[in-house]
Amino acid sequence: MSQERLDLLREALPYIQRFKNKTFVVKLSGKVTEDQDQLNSLAEEITLCQQVGIHLAIIHGGGKQLTAIAERLGIEQRLVNGRRVTDADTLEVAKMVFAGQINLDILAALRRAGAETVGLSGVDGNIIHARRREIQNVLNQDTGLVEAVDFGHVGDIVELNVRLLRLLLDNSYIPVVSSLGADEQGNVYNINADTIAAEIAVHLNAEKLIILTDVDGILLDRADPSSRISRLTAADADRLVGDKVVSSGMLPKLAAIAHLIRRGVRSAHIINGSKRNALLNEVFTDQGAGTMVTG
């Protein structure tokens, strides 16, 4: 083994010691899970984290795959400011894609890497108690007009029950949770995966929430990778949101992360899940691979 590799192991040691028996919540975007080679590589990184004593819960959406299959079936999709209107036909596809195809693909990749996993949706074990989103008045960024929008079978989280997740984590399983929930009548809803990941991180008293996306972290200039901010505080994040100096798509994510830190999660990370070893770099090296937000 080369001296450089030995030095990397030595650098990782204090992080391994610090995070042993801690819980990480990892949110996977649809873009990360659609490429099989990327998914297999990421599954190896997740399994390695588990092997050194970190407990991991995986949360995933899959909007890109949902759109592709819905269009293949001739089901028209409507987005308002990037948020999906989920009609009855789209909900049926979401059940198939989220709780079926994507969930199983992630489970299979983790099994190939040697991890023991359990696939769930927010409906299992009453993890996510949700209610249907009320009709909202929304400023349509495309038309400039305020319109009343019924998002259909889209849910907002009312309450979380993480007892089943704790049971699995305590017994060395990696739960993989798709972004569906239900109300007390058993009506199923499509729920934003970032929101689910954040709430689960809070309720599990997680050490970290790690959001794997398709960007290298928070960039002051999206066209310039060297403008990545490696570390910032929740107060810094609030200032970036207020000054709108990051991309519009990152603003709500950053605002939600700042709020999350104030609710007890020690740190949140945005990293590029399509880059090999990005997760390991972020967790086990001083430099990191994305952006870390702390208190």
Secondary structure as GFF3:
##gff-version 3
##sequence-region A 1 295
A	DSSP	alpha_helix	3	19	.	.	.	ID=ss1
A	DSSP	beta_strand	23	28	.	.	.	ID=ss2
A	DSSP	alpha_helix	30	33	.	.	.	ID=ss3
A	DSSP	alpha_helix	36	51	.	.	.	ID=ss4
A	DSSP	beta_strand	55	60	.	.	.	ID=ss5
A	DSSP	alpha_helix	63	72	.	.	.	ID=ss6
A	DSSP	beta_strand	78	80	.	.	.	ID=ss7
A	DSSP	beta_strand	83	85	.	.	.	ID=ss8
A	DSSP	alpha_helix	88	96	.	.	.	ID=ss9
A	DSSP	pi_helix	97	102	.	.	.	ID=ss10
A	DSSP	alpha_helix	103	113	.	.	.	ID=ss11
A	DSSP	beta_strand	117	121	.	.	.	ID=ss12
A	DSSP	three_ten_helix	124	126	.	.	.	ID=ss13
A	DSSP	beta_strand	128	132	.	.	.	ID=ss14
A	DSSP	beta_strand	136	139	.	.	.	ID=ss15
A	DSSP	beta_strand	146	149	.	.	.	ID=ss16
A	DSSP	beta_strand	155	160	.	.	.	ID=ss17
A	DSSP	alpha_helix	163	170	.	.	.	ID=ss18
A	DSSP	beta_strand	174	178	.	.	.	ID=ss19
A	DSSP	beta_strand	180	182	.	.	.	ID=ss20
A	DSSP	beta_strand	188	190	.	.	.	ID=ss21
A	DSSP	alpha_helix	193	203	.	.	.	ID=ss22
A	DSSP	beta_strand	208	213	.	.	.	ID=ss23
A	DSSP	beta_strand	218	219	.	.	.	ID=ss24
A	DSSP	three_ten_helix	225	227	.	.	.	ID=ss25
A	DSSP	beta_strand	228	229	.	.	.	ID=ss26
A	DSSP	beta_strand	231	233	.	.	.	ID=ss27
A	DSSP	alpha_helix	234	243	.	.	.	ID=ss28
A	DSSP	alpha_helix	251	262	.	.	.	ID=ss29
A	DSSP	beta_strand	267	272	.	.	.	ID=ss30
A	DSSP	alpha_helix	278	284	.	.	.	ID=ss31
A	DSSP	beta_strand	291	294	.	.	.	ID=ss32
###
